[in-house]
Amino acid sequence: MGRRTAVWKAALWGGIAGTLPDLDALIDFGDPVRNMTYHRAESHGLFYLTLLAPAMAWLVSRVHGQVPLFKRWCVALWLALFTHPLLDTFTIYGTQLLQPFSEQPFGIGSMFIIDPLYTLPLLVGLILALTMKQFAGLRWNALALGFSCVYLAWSVLAQAHVERILRTQLAAQGQGNAKLFVTPAPLNTIVWRVVVMGEQSYSEGFYSFFDKSRSIKLDSFAHQSALINELKGNWSAERMSWFTHGFYSLREVKGEAILSDLRMGQEPGYVFQFALARREGTAWKEITPIARGNRGDAAKALPWLWARIKGHDVPPPR
């Protein structure tokens, strides 16, 4: 909006537009699996958000008596709405950009859900835009926005670099076609977590750009992949298999079939972990999914993360 309207008006409505897609998190879709897999769905569809922008612009331009600026408000609000799901796509969660035409969840996975180096410059830029003389404040804000875009580009390049290292290592071991993903460890883009899927097990490892060696140590963990056949027809199991692109583990724990989304968290703690069925004799009884996830022990994880950022070869907390 530049200097065509008060900065606080642009910031206010930009903030509202940037928040609207995530209000679907307030909707209870019926159980934890549905709440997870229906989040970032219709409310993040680029088609729907494009339709919403003119309606918001019509309202805003009339509330502030700026009808001649309708077109500019429309473009500004469309950008705020449209870039929200695009930014979400840089995380590994899964954003259904093509709603209502497709449910396909997209996730580049080059950014952690919270990264201070991305967020803080934007916050500083916003504060300066609101407090400094208009032209100077807007210039600092534009600089912060430019930095954030460069940081996103860096994350994609860094991810590709780590993936090349991992694939080269696996190819030397005869696993060149292994199914894998690479995503940053929490709060940074220096340390990266890698997961390699196998039929009966999966492997997890970490790589820091400050590591002295380019070899990634992989720790293997067994899981009961055959359970997915035993749970055939279980809607939640099949839904999670699809939503995670196959990056999940299944285990029987105390008579419950526990599915863990391997993309978010690290051994042994995963944010999205669900009990999907209960054993009755030799059969499985489908149950309403129960959330069993956890975020691990931050008191142990943060010191370990800082050590890995510095390139120290220390084992992850288990």
PEZI-V845907 format. One record per helix or strand of 3 or more residues. SS is the DSSP state (H for helix, E for strand). FROM is the first residue (numbers start at 1). TO is the last residue. If there is no record, write none. Layout:
BEGIN
ss->SS from->FROM to->TO
ss->SS from->FROM to->TO
END
This chain:
BEGIN
ss->H from->7 to->26
ss->H from->32 to->38
ss->H from->42 to->44
ss->H from->46 to->63
ss->H from->67 to->88
ss->H from->116 to->131
ss->H from->134 to->172
ss->E from->179 to->184
ss->E from->191 to->197
ss->E from->201 to->208
ss->E from->218 to->222
ss->H from->227 to->230
ss->H from->235 to->243
ss->E from->248 to->253
ss->E from->256 to->261
ss->E from->273 to->280
ss->E from->283 to->291
ss->H from->298 to->309
END
